[in-house]
Amino acid sequence: MSLEQFNKLSPILATLVCFLLNLMVIMVPFWPLTLVAAIIGGLFCVEMKWGAITGTIGVLLAWGISYLIATNDIGLQVDQLGRLIIGSSGAGGIIVILIFLIGALFGFLGGSIGSGIRMLVFPEFLKEEER
């Protein structure tokens, strides 16, 4: 596999790495490690836009699967929290959306940082237009 082929497939690999690392991070009760997992996933991307996209997708997929697996506990808890904050029953969906937005933000930031680190450390992999 040549370097050009690897660079074309790197967003897929980065999404997979970010997804798998985030699944492992979910097992730990310290959720800000999501940023570290997204940084590691972003290291595979040459362009910053792909690092941001793959970090966001990897985190959202991992958090979505975690939500689907534990949906009975989380659904009840966010509904109670929504009832306390907003005052109406059924407002837990807003809180779930906010949780996923925070995860997407962490994935976006981590993927951007990871691909930025790769661009700084290995500038020889950049295209001629980007130099």
Solvent accessible surface area in square Angstrom, and as a share of the most:
residue,aa,sasa,rsa
1,M,166,0.74
2,S,56,0.36
3,L,85,0.42
4,E,121,0.54
5,Q,99,0.44
6,F,59,0.25
7,N,40,0.21
8,K,158,0.67
9,L,83,0.41
10,S,2,0.01
11,P,23,0.15
12,I,121,0.61
13,L,65,0.32
14,A,0,0.00
15,T,26,0.15
16,L,94,0.47
17,V,31,0.18
18,C,0,0.00
19,F,35,0.15
20,L,88,0.44
21,L,41,0.20
22,N,0,0.00
23,L,49,0.25
24,M,116,0.52
25,V,20,0.12
26,I,58,0.29
27,M,158,0.71
28,V,67,0.38
29,P,135,0.85
30,F,120,0.50
31,W,128,0.45
32,P,46,0.29
33,L,61,0.30
34,T,2,0.01
35,L,46,0.23
36,V,75,0.43
37,A,3,0.02
38,A,0,0.00
39,I,36,0.18
40,I,69,0.35
41,G,0,0.00
42,G,0,0.00
43,L,69,0.34
44,F,57,0.24
45,C,1,0.01
46,V,15,0.08
47,E,38,0.17
48,M,85,0.38
49,K,121,0.51
50,W,102,0.36
51,G,0,0.00
52,A,6,0.04
53,I,77,0.39
54,T,3,0.02
55,G,1,0.01
56,T,29,0.17
57,I,77,0.39
58,G,0,0.00
59,V,0,0.00
60,L,63,0.31
61,L,89,0.44
62,A,0,0.00
63,W,31,0.11
64,G,18,0.17
65,I,68,0.35
66,S,30,0.19
67,Y,54,0.20
68,L,126,0.63
69,I,139,0.70
70,A,36,0.28
71,T,63,0.37
72,N,115,0.59
73,D,85,0.44
74,I,50,0.25
75,G,27,0.26
76,L,108,0.54
77,Q,117,0.52
78,V,13,0.07
79,D,33,0.17
80,Q,87,0.39
81,L,80,0.40
82,G,0,0.00
83,R,112,0.41
84,L,147,0.73
85,I,118,0.60
86,I,88,0.45
87,G,58,0.56
88,S,59,0.38
89,S,83,0.54
90,G,61,0.59
91,A,6,0.05
92,G,5,0.04
93,G,42,0.40
94,I,93,0.47
95,I,17,0.09
96,V,20,0.12
97,I,108,0.55
98,L,94,0.47
99,I,71,0.36
100,F,46,0.19
101,L,106,0.53
102,I,81,0.41
103,G,0,0.00
104,A,17,0.14
105,L,113,0.56
106,F,45,0.19
107,G,0,0.00
108,F,109,0.45
109,L,88,0.44
110,G,0,0.00
111,G,0,0.00
112,S,20,0.13
113,I,66,0.34
114,G,0,0.00
115,S,0,0.00
116,G,11,0.11
117,I,73,0.37
118,R,23,0.08
119,M,57,0.25
120,L,149,0.74
121,V,90,0.52
122,F,94,0.39
123,P,66,0.41
124,E,102,0.46
125,F,60,0.25
126,L,26,0.13
127,K,105,0.45
128,E,134,0.60
129,E,148,0.66
130,E,79,0.36
131,R,159,0.58
